[in-house]
Amino acid sequence: MRPVPSARKLRKFLRQWRARYPCPSEWADDRANKQFRRSEARWLSQFEGATALKRRQVKALIAWRFAGQPHSHMAALAGIESPNSWGQARRHIKRALDEQSPTGALKLLVDGEDGIPGWDTTMASALLAACRPKTYVVADVRALLALRGLGLWSPLEADRFAESDWWPYLRTCRDLADASGLSLRSVGHALWAASDVAPKLPEPPQRNVRK
């Protein structure tokens, strides 16, 4: 792993790259990105603090998490589609939202012996992060690559978010949130936006402010 940047550099890095979410491209300016983040935050606010979810809400979260990923979208939907599967999923979601252990909450949702069929770590974390944004952050392989570029964590696999990456990833994001004064969601945004230049991190983004 690479040498870890200083706390001051990490704070600056996170604040700069957060402004480049969700479109870290030269043609998208910071003002447009800020408007998108505000819109997304307003939409996500409907889930914050929920102790249970309706199926239409879970479908909406699946569509949000897997926008542009039809295979993953359909796989996650399959786990809640029938009356029986939805009944089981609803109980698992309720238990996960009441669970105090991050690993325990994830296991209640991820496809396996005790989880929801078709759900992986990324979908499970998206639901947890939407309902408990001060506790959880969305698991994303892009964010993992950014952490590796910063020398903060080396994921087990380069092309997927393994379940075993969850707790080290969440713990690292929490530490970054505490150090930077940003929310967990903002830390996740910054890491996601910086992923494309991960091999060169901590490089500041190119500013693009509309004049």
PyMOL commands that set and color helices and strands:
alter all, ss='L'
color gray80, all
select helices_A, chain A and resi 7-18+30-44+55-65+70-78+83-98+102-107+121-131+141-150+163-180+184-200
alter helices_A, ss='H'
color red, helices_A
deselect
rebuild
show_as cartoon
